[in-house]
Amino acid sequence: MIFKKFIEPLQFWLLSQRRCVGCGKDLKDAPRKTVKGKTLAYCSCKRVYVVEGEGSYRRALVNELAS
């Protein structure tokens, strides 16, 4: 529980800076694909993000990924 209280704000801050929560790389350089009408950004550390609006990101859900 205490671990989550520490990690969650850190991940939120990284996403607000447009960086990957796993490796810290800039997500604007990540390759992108359009799947099911959503633009997905694929980081080199294998994490996938949904591009929402102009430069806003969130982690992709399993059902949003390509099958």
C-alpha positions as a Markdown table, in Angstrom:
| # | Residue | x | y | z |
|---|---|---|---|---|
| 1 | Met | 0.0 | 0.0 | 0.0 |
| 2 | Ile | 2.7 | 2.5 | 0.9 |
| 3 | Phe | 4.6 | 1.5 | -2.2 |
| 4 | Lys | 1.6 | 2.4 | -4.4 |
| 5 | Lys | 1.3 | 5.8 | -2.6 |
| 6 | Phe | 4.9 | 6.6 | -3.6 |
| 7 | Ile | 4.9 | 5.2 | -7.2 |
| 8 | Glu | 1.6 | 6.6 | -8.4 |
| 9 | Pro | 2.5 | 10.3 | -8.2 |
| 10 | Leu | 5.9 | 9.6 | -9.7 |
| 11 | Gln | 4.3 | 7.9 | -12.7 |
| 12 | Phe | 1.7 | 10.7 | -13.0 |
| 13 | Trp | 4.5 | 13.2 | -13.1 |
| 14 | Leu | 6.5 | 11.3 | -15.7 |
| 15 | Leu | 3.4 | 11.1 | -18.0 |
| 16 | Ser | 2.8 | 14.8 | -17.5 |
| 17 | Gln | 6.4 | 15.4 | -18.7 |
| 18 | Arg | 5.6 | 13.1 | -21.7 |
| 19 | Arg | 8.0 | 10.4 | -20.6 |
| 20 | Cys | 7.7 | 6.6 | -20.2 |
| 21 | Val | 7.0 | 5.5 | -16.7 |
| 22 | Gly | 9.4 | 2.5 | -17.2 |
| 23 | Cys | 12.5 | 3.9 | -18.7 |
| 24 | Gly | 12.0 | 7.6 | -18.7 |
| 25 | Lys | 12.5 | 8.1 | -22.5 |
| 26 | Asp | 10.6 | 10.8 | -24.3 |
| 27 | Leu | 7.4 | 9.5 | -25.8 |
| 28 | Lys | 7.4 | 11.9 | -28.7 |
| 29 | Asp | 10.1 | 9.8 | -30.3 |
| 30 | Ala | 8.3 | 6.5 | -29.9 |
| 31 | Pro | 6.9 | 4.8 | -33.0 |
| 32 | Arg | 3.2 | 5.1 | -33.4 |
| 33 | Lys | 0.4 | 2.9 | -34.9 |
| 34 | Thr | -3.3 | 3.4 | -35.2 |
| 35 | Val | -5.2 | 0.5 | -33.8 |
| 36 | Lys | -9.0 | 0.3 | -33.4 |
| 37 | Gly | -9.3 | 4.1 | -34.0 |
| 38 | Lys | -6.7 | 5.0 | -31.3 |
| 39 | Thr | -3.1 | 6.1 | -31.8 |
| 40 | Leu | -0.7 | 4.0 | -29.8 |
| 41 | Ala | 2.9 | 4.9 | -28.9 |
| 42 | Tyr | 5.2 | 2.0 | -28.5 |
| 43 | Cys | 8.2 | 2.6 | -26.2 |
| 44 | Ser | 11.5 | 0.7 | -26.6 |
| 45 | Cys | 10.9 | -0.9 | -23.1 |
| 46 | Lys | 7.8 | -2.6 | -24.4 |
| 47 | Arg | 5.2 | -0.4 | -22.7 |
| 48 | Val | 2.4 | 0.9 | -24.8 |
| 49 | Tyr | 0.6 | 4.3 | -24.4 |
| 50 | Val | -2.5 | 5.8 | -25.9 |
| 51 | Val | -2.0 | 9.3 | -27.3 |
| 52 | Glu | -4.9 | 11.4 | -26.1 |
| 53 | Gly | -5.2 | 14.9 | -27.6 |
| 54 | Glu | -2.1 | 17.0 | -28.2 |
| 55 | Gly | 0.8 | 15.3 | -26.5 |
| 56 | Ser | -1.2 | 13.7 | -23.6 |
| 57 | Tyr | -0.5 | 10.1 | -22.9 |
| 58 | Arg | -1.9 | 7.3 | -20.7 |
| 59 | Arg | -1.0 | 3.6 | -20.4 |
| 60 | Ala | -2.9 | 1.4 | -22.8 |
| 61 | Leu | -5.4 | -1.2 | -21.5 |
| 62 | Val | -5.1 | -4.8 | -22.6 |
| 63 | Asn | -8.3 | -4.6 | -24.7 |
| 64 | Glu | -6.9 | -1.6 | -26.6 |
| 65 | Leu | -3.9 | -3.5 | -27.9 |
| 66 | Ala | -3.9 | -5.2 | -31.3 |
| 67 | Ser | -4.9 | -8.9 | -31.1 |
